[in-house]
Every structure is written in structure tokens, then in C-alpha cells.
């Protein structure tokens, strides 16, 4: 039995972008609706039903961030992917803090975009997982109730904070967790600016769970934004679908695969 087409609302004030996106999305079986402004998108969302929203941040009118805020007021679980520019790290962080599920950066590949859309759609429809249920991704298995981690069946010895970081990321696999959110979750709100402190722990964690810490496949960096733990679909890809690279003078182990 065929699955129903994923209904995507593409919101971008640039007609050329909308024209470029429609053919490949339709060809792959998506149902595409277009909007050129945030105000128009909100009207369509209230009147119809959609599975994923692709929302440009920089638009005239109320703009992408305010549109996102208003969407979250009446559709808290609707997957929203933000479209940002290459140097828009602050915008990416703000969008994620306001509840965006993910982002893609212009210029982006259709392959990356499709992967992000499908991942967001799959995530929201996945069965709810018990809070203390084991999480198994690739060769890594984390058991919250025992606070234990294994790789290929062998125990990985982690400090309390390393475990908390890994648990936070694996429980949100495939999604970027901003530095501030990760720091707040593990250390508390008073430490949300201590990014270098976090990077030190991540470097140590990679040494324990990655085969090659300098080219990680599990714990990936979204440059200047945060970290994400690869989900099962990303691990199946030849190249993990994640924003990757080094951040300034970071150590080599802080560089995600690209």
C-alpha cells in the first residue's frame, strides 16, 4: 500500500527559489504548496493540513522568525525547517531556540533538503519512546535506567557529565541541539555561555565513542550552532547529512564529517 504524499508548504519570497524547488519535490512524490509571505503561510496553515513547512528566515513582512513563533502557538508539533544564509549563525540559533526542527543553508543541495524533510516528517510520526527506554543507534547503546553505554557490546566508561551530554544528544538524534540548550540541560542556565567548556567534554566523549575522533560519524558539529547525534538514517548515508566543519581554532576532533 502506497504511503500518502508528504504535504510540504514552501514559504519564500523569492519566486525563483519556489520554482526551483517545486519540480524535484513533485517528482519525488511530495505535494507542494507555495507561499510568498509569512502572513500568507499562516492563513494556509490555519485553513489546510500540512506535514512539513520549509520556511525562509529573511522575508518581507513579519519575517521567518515571527512566522515560526506564530506557527508554534497553534501547531507545536508541526515540523518546520528554516532556510538560512551561509553566515546566518545567529539566525539559526534563534530559530532553533524558537522551536524550529532543523535548518538548511543556502545554497543547499536537493539531496540534503529531501533528507531533512523526510527525517523531520519521520521523527514526528515515530512512536513515543519511554523516557527510560534504551536508545540504540549504530553500534552505540545507551541505557538511561542504568546510566550505561556500550559500543559493540563493550562497556564505554563515561563520566557523569559525559553521559548526560550523550543522553541529551541521543534522545534527540538527528536534530541539532544548540550549545546553550545543551549547556542548560547538563549544567544549568547559569552555564549556557560556557561553550569552550562544553567543547572540552565533547572532545573527550568523541575519543570514547568514535572509531576516529578526528572524523566522527556519530557526534557531529553544526558549526557555530551546536551538536547533533546522527540518527539511523544519517548513518546509512555515505556522507552524514549534517552541517559540518571546524569552528575557528577548534581541535581536529571537533570537526564533523562533511
The 8 nearest C-alpha neighbors of each residue, nearest first, counted from 0:
[[1, 2, 3, 4, 28, 5, 29, 27],
 [2, 0, 3, 4, 28, 5, 29, 27],
 [1, 3, 4, 0, 5, 28, 29, 6],
 [4, 2, 5, 1, 6, 28, 29, 0],
 [3, 5, 29, 28, 30, 6, 2, 1],
 [4, 6, 29, 50, 30, 7, 3, 28],
 [7, 5, 30, 49, 50, 29, 31, 4],
 [8, 6, 51, 31, 52, 30, 50, 49],
 [7, 9, 52, 32, 33, 31, 53, 10],
 [10, 8, 53, 33, 52, 32, 34, 7],
 [11, 9, 34, 54, 35, 53, 33, 55],
 [12, 10, 35, 55, 13, 9, 34, 54],
 [11, 13, 35, 36, 58, 14, 10, 59],
 [14, 12, 15, 11, 16, 17, 35, 58],
 [13, 15, 17, 16, 18, 12, 11, 35],
 [16, 14, 18, 13, 17, 19, 20, 12],
 [17, 15, 19, 14, 18, 13, 20, 11],
 [16, 18, 14, 20, 19, 15, 21, 13],
 [19, 17, 15, 16, 20, 21, 14, 22],
 [18, 20, 16, 17, 21, 15, 22, 23],
 [21, 19, 17, 18, 22, 23, 16, 24],
 [20, 22, 24, 18, 23, 19, 25, 17],
 [23, 21, 25, 24, 20, 26, 19, 18],
 [24, 22, 26, 25, 21, 20, 27, 109],
 [23, 25, 27, 21, 29, 26, 22, 20],
 [26, 24, 29, 28, 22, 27, 23, 21],
 [25, 27, 23, 24, 28, 22, 29, 21],
 [28, 26, 24, 25, 29, 23, 22, 113],
 [29, 27, 25, 26, 4, 24, 30, 5],
 [28, 30, 25, 5, 4, 24, 27, 6],
 [29, 31, 6, 4, 5, 7, 25, 28],
 [30, 32, 7, 8, 6, 29, 21, 33],
 [33, 31, 8, 9, 7, 30, 34, 6],
 [32, 34, 9, 8, 10, 31, 35, 17],
 [35, 33, 10, 40, 36, 39, 9, 11],
 [34, 36, 12, 11, 10, 33, 39, 37],
 [37, 35, 39, 38, 34, 12, 40, 10],
 [36, 38, 40, 39, 66, 62, 61, 41],
 [37, 39, 41, 36, 40, 42, 61, 66],
 [40, 38, 42, 36, 37, 41, 34, 43],
 [39, 41, 37, 43, 42, 38, 34, 44],
 [42, 40, 44, 38, 43, 39, 45, 37],
 [41, 43, 39, 45, 40, 44, 46, 38],
 [44, 42, 46, 40, 41, 45, 47, 39],
 [45, 43, 41, 47, 46, 42, 40, 48],
 [44, 46, 42, 43, 47, 41, 48, 73],
 [47, 45, 43, 44, 42, 48, 41, 40],
 [48, 46, 44, 43, 45, 49, 42, 41],
 [47, 49, 44, 50, 46, 6, 45, 43],
 [48, 50, 6, 51, 7, 8, 47, 44],
 [49, 51, 6, 5, 7, 120, 77, 78],
 [52, 50, 7, 78, 49, 79, 8, 6],
 [51, 53, 79, 8, 7, 54, 80, 9],
 [52, 54, 9, 80, 81, 10, 79, 8],
 [55, 53, 81, 10, 82, 52, 80, 56],
 [56, 54, 82, 11, 81, 63, 57, 10],
 [55, 57, 63, 83, 82, 64, 58, 62],
 [58, 56, 55, 62, 63, 59, 83, 11],
 [57, 59, 62, 12, 56, 63, 60, 55],
 [60, 58, 62, 61, 36, 57, 12, 37],
 [59, 61, 62, 58, 36, 37, 38, 63],
 [60, 62, 65, 37, 59, 66, 63, 38],
 [63, 61, 58, 60, 59, 65, 64, 57],
 [62, 64, 56, 66, 65, 55, 57, 67],
 [65, 63, 67, 66, 62, 56, 94, 68],
 [64, 66, 68, 67, 63, 62, 61, 69],
 [67, 65, 63, 69, 64, 37, 68, 62],
 [66, 68, 64, 70, 65, 69, 63, 71],
 [69, 67, 65, 71, 66, 70, 64, 72],
 [68, 70, 72, 66, 71, 67, 65, 73],
 [71, 69, 67, 72, 68, 74, 73, 66],
 [70, 72, 75, 74, 68, 69, 73, 67],
 [71, 73, 69, 70, 74, 75, 68, 67],
 [74, 72, 71, 70, 75, 69, 45, 76],
 [73, 75, 71, 77, 70, 76, 72, 69],
 [76, 74, 71, 77, 73, 72, 70, 98],
 [77, 75, 74, 78, 123, 71, 79, 73],
 [76, 78, 74, 75, 79, 51, 50, 52],
 [79, 77, 51, 100, 119, 76, 52, 120],
 [80, 78, 52, 99, 100, 51, 53, 77],
 [81, 79, 101, 102, 53, 100, 54, 99],
 [82, 80, 102, 54, 55, 53, 83, 56],
 [81, 83, 55, 103, 102, 104, 54, 56],
 [84, 82, 104, 56, 105, 87, 81, 103],
 [83, 85, 105, 87, 104, 86, 82, 106],
 [84, 86, 104, 87, 105, 83, 106, 88],
 [87, 85, 84, 88, 83, 89, 104, 90],
 [86, 88, 90, 84, 89, 85, 83, 91],
 [89, 87, 91, 90, 86, 92, 223, 224],
 [90, 88, 92, 91, 87, 93, 224, 86],
 [89, 91, 93, 87, 88, 92, 94, 83],
 [92, 90, 88, 94, 89, 93, 95, 87],
 [91, 93, 95, 89, 90, 94, 224, 96],
 [92, 94, 96, 90, 95, 91, 97, 89],
 [95, 93, 97, 91, 96, 92, 99, 90],
 [96, 94, 99, 98, 92, 97, 93, 91],
 [95, 97, 93, 94, 98, 92, 99, 177],
 [98, 96, 94, 95, 93, 99, 68, 67],
 [97, 99, 95, 96, 100, 94, 71, 67],
 [100, 98, 95, 79, 94, 101, 80, 97],
 [101, 99, 79, 80, 78, 98, 95, 174],
 [102, 100, 80, 99, 81, 174, 175, 95],
 [101, 103, 81, 80, 82, 104, 83, 91],
 [104, 102, 82, 83, 81, 107, 105, 112],
 [103, 105, 83, 84, 107, 85, 82, 106],
 [106, 104, 107, 84, 85, 83, 103, 82],
 [105, 107, 104, 108, 85, 84, 103, 83],
 [108, 106, 105, 104, 109, 103, 111, 112],
 [107, 109, 111, 110, 112, 106, 105, 113],
 [108, 110, 112, 111, 113, 107, 23, 20],
 [111, 109, 113, 108, 112, 114, 107, 115],
 [110, 112, 114, 108, 109, 113, 115, 240],
 [111, 113, 109, 115, 114, 110, 116, 108],
 [114, 112, 116, 110, 115, 111, 109, 117],
 [113, 115, 111, 117, 112, 116, 118, 110],
 [114, 116, 118, 112, 113, 117, 119, 111],
 [117, 115, 113, 119, 118, 114, 112, 120],
 [118, 116, 120, 114, 119, 115, 121, 113],
 [117, 119, 115, 121, 120, 116, 114, 122],
 [120, 118, 122, 116, 117, 121, 78, 115],
 [121, 119, 117, 122, 118, 123, 116, 124],
 [120, 122, 118, 124, 119, 123, 117, 125],
 [123, 121, 119, 125, 124, 120, 118, 117],
 [122, 124, 120, 121, 125, 119, 76, 78],
 [125, 123, 121, 122, 126, 120, 127, 119],
 [124, 126, 122, 123, 121, 127, 128, 120],
 [127, 125, 128, 124, 123, 122, 129, 121],
 [126, 128, 125, 129, 124, 130, 123, 122],
 [129, 127, 130, 126, 132, 131, 125, 133],
 [128, 130, 132, 131, 127, 133, 126, 134],
 [131, 129, 132, 128, 143, 133, 170, 127],
 [130, 132, 143, 129, 144, 133, 142, 128],
 [131, 133, 129, 130, 134, 128, 142, 143],
 [134, 132, 142, 141, 143, 131, 135, 140],
 [135, 133, 141, 140, 142, 132, 136, 169],
 [134, 136, 140, 139, 141, 133, 137, 138],
 [137, 135, 139, 231, 138, 140, 230, 134],
 [136, 138, 139, 231, 135, 234, 140, 230],
 [137, 139, 151, 150, 136, 140, 135, 149],
 [140, 138, 150, 136, 137, 135, 149, 141],
 [141, 139, 135, 149, 148, 134, 136, 150],
 [140, 142, 148, 134, 133, 147, 143, 135],
 [141, 143, 133, 147, 145, 144, 146, 148],
 [144, 142, 146, 131, 145, 141, 133, 147],
 [143, 145, 131, 146, 142, 132, 147, 133],
 [144, 146, 147, 143, 142, 141, 148, 131],
 [147, 145, 143, 144, 142, 148, 162, 141],
 [146, 148, 145, 142, 141, 143, 149, 154],
 [149, 147, 141, 155, 140, 154, 142, 150],
 [150, 148, 154, 153, 155, 140, 152, 139],
 [149, 151, 139, 152, 153, 138, 140, 154],
 [152, 150, 138, 153, 149, 139, 140, 154],
 [151, 153, 150, 149, 154, 138, 140, 139],
 [154, 152, 149, 150, 151, 155, 148, 139],
 [153, 155, 149, 148, 156, 150, 152, 147],
 [156, 154, 149, 148, 157, 153, 150, 207],
 [155, 157, 154, 158, 148, 207, 147, 149],
 [158, 156, 161, 162, 155, 159, 204, 148],
 [157, 159, 161, 160, 162, 156, 163, 204],
 [158, 160, 162, 161, 163, 157, 146, 164],
 [161, 159, 163, 162, 158, 164, 185, 157],
 [162, 160, 158, 164, 163, 159, 157, 165],
 [161, 163, 165, 159, 160, 164, 157, 166],
 [162, 164, 160, 166, 161, 165, 167, 185],
 [165, 163, 161, 167, 162, 166, 160, 168],
 [164, 166, 162, 168, 167, 163, 169, 161],
 [167, 165, 163, 169, 168, 164, 170, 162],
 [166, 168, 164, 165, 170, 169, 163, 171],
 [167, 169, 165, 171, 166, 170, 228, 172],
 [170, 168, 172, 166, 171, 228, 167, 165],
 [169, 171, 168, 167, 172, 166, 134, 165],
 [172, 170, 169, 168, 174, 173, 167, 228],
 [173, 171, 169, 228, 230, 174, 229, 170],
 [172, 174, 230, 229, 228, 227, 171, 175],
 [175, 173, 172, 227, 171, 176, 101, 100],
 [174, 176, 227, 226, 225, 177, 173, 101],
 [177, 175, 225, 226, 227, 181, 180, 174],
 [176, 178, 225, 180, 179, 224, 181, 175],
 [177, 179, 225, 181, 180, 182, 194, 224],
 [180, 178, 191, 182, 177, 181, 183, 192],
 [181, 179, 183, 177, 182, 178, 184, 176],
 [180, 182, 184, 178, 183, 179, 177, 185],
 [181, 183, 191, 179, 185, 186, 184, 180],
 [182, 184, 187, 188, 180, 191, 181, 186],
 [185, 183, 181, 182, 187, 180, 186, 167],
 [184, 186, 182, 183, 187, 163, 181, 164],
 [187, 185, 183, 182, 184, 190, 188, 189],
 [186, 188, 183, 189, 190, 184, 185, 182],
 [187, 189, 183, 191, 190, 186, 182, 184],
 [188, 190, 187, 191, 183, 186, 192, 182],
 [191, 189, 188, 193, 192, 187, 182, 186],
 [190, 192, 179, 182, 183, 188, 193, 189],
 [193, 191, 190, 194, 179, 182, 189, 178],
 [194, 192, 196, 190, 195, 191, 197, 182],
 [195, 193, 197, 196, 192, 198, 178, 191],
 [196, 194, 198, 197, 193, 199, 192, 200],
 [195, 197, 194, 199, 193, 198, 200, 201],
 [198, 196, 194, 200, 195, 199, 201, 193],
 [199, 197, 201, 195, 200, 196, 202, 194],
 [198, 200, 202, 196, 197, 201, 195, 203],
 [199, 201, 203, 197, 198, 202, 204, 161],
 [200, 202, 204, 198, 203, 199, 205, 197],
 [203, 201, 205, 199, 200, 204, 198, 252],
 [204, 202, 200, 206, 201, 205, 199, 207],
 [203, 205, 201, 207, 206, 202, 200, 161],
 [206, 204, 202, 207, 212, 208, 209, 203],
 [205, 207, 203, 212, 204, 208, 209, 202],
 [206, 208, 204, 205, 209, 203, 155, 156],
 [209, 207, 205, 206, 204, 210, 150, 155],
 [210, 208, 212, 211, 205, 215, 206, 207],
 [211, 209, 212, 208, 215, 206, 207, 214],
 [210, 212, 209, 214, 213, 215, 206, 205],
 [213, 211, 252, 209, 215, 205, 206, 214],
 [212, 214, 252, 251, 211, 215, 254, 253],
 [215, 213, 212, 211, 256, 255, 216, 254],
 [216, 214, 212, 255, 217, 209, 211, 213],
 [215, 217, 218, 256, 214, 219, 229, 209],
 [216, 218, 229, 228, 215, 219, 209, 234],
 [219, 217, 228, 227, 215, 216, 229, 220],
 [220, 218, 255, 227, 226, 217, 228, 215],
 [221, 219, 226, 255, 222, 243, 225, 227],
 [222, 220, 242, 225, 224, 226, 243, 223],
 [221, 223, 224, 220, 246, 243, 244, 245],
 [224, 222, 88, 225, 221, 246, 220, 89],
 [225, 223, 222, 221, 177, 92, 88, 178],
 [226, 224, 177, 178, 221, 176, 220, 175],
 [227, 225, 220, 175, 176, 221, 219, 177],
 [226, 228, 175, 219, 174, 176, 218, 173],
 [227, 229, 218, 172, 217, 168, 169, 173],
 [230, 228, 217, 173, 172, 233, 227, 234],
 [229, 231, 173, 172, 233, 232, 228, 234],
 [230, 232, 234, 233, 136, 235, 137, 229],
 [233, 231, 235, 234, 230, 236, 118, 229],
 [234, 232, 239, 236, 235, 230, 231, 229],
 [235, 233, 231, 232, 236, 239, 229, 230],
 [236, 234, 232, 233, 237, 231, 239, 238],
 [235, 237, 238, 233, 234, 239, 232, 240],
 [236, 238, 235, 239, 234, 233, 240, 257],
 [237, 239, 236, 240, 257, 256, 233, 234],
 [240, 238, 233, 241, 236, 234, 237, 256],
 [241, 239, 233, 238, 111, 242, 114, 236],
 [242, 240, 239, 243, 221, 219, 257, 220],
 [241, 243, 221, 222, 240, 220, 244, 257],
 [244, 242, 255, 257, 221, 220, 241, 256],
 [243, 245, 254, 255, 222, 246, 257, 220],
 [246, 244, 254, 247, 249, 253, 222, 243],
 [247, 245, 249, 222, 248, 223, 244, 254],
 [246, 248, 249, 245, 223, 250, 222, 244],
 [249, 247, 246, 250, 245, 251, 253, 254],
 [250, 248, 246, 247, 253, 245, 251, 254],
 [249, 251, 252, 253, 248, 254, 245, 202],
 [252, 250, 253, 213, 254, 249, 245, 214],
 [251, 253, 213, 212, 250, 254, 202, 214],
 [254, 252, 251, 250, 249, 255, 245, 202],
 [255, 253, 245, 244, 252, 251, 213, 220],
 [256, 254, 219, 243, 220, 244, 215, 214],
 [257, 255, 214, 243, 215, 254, 216, 239],
 [256, 243, 255, 238, 244, 239, 242, 241]]
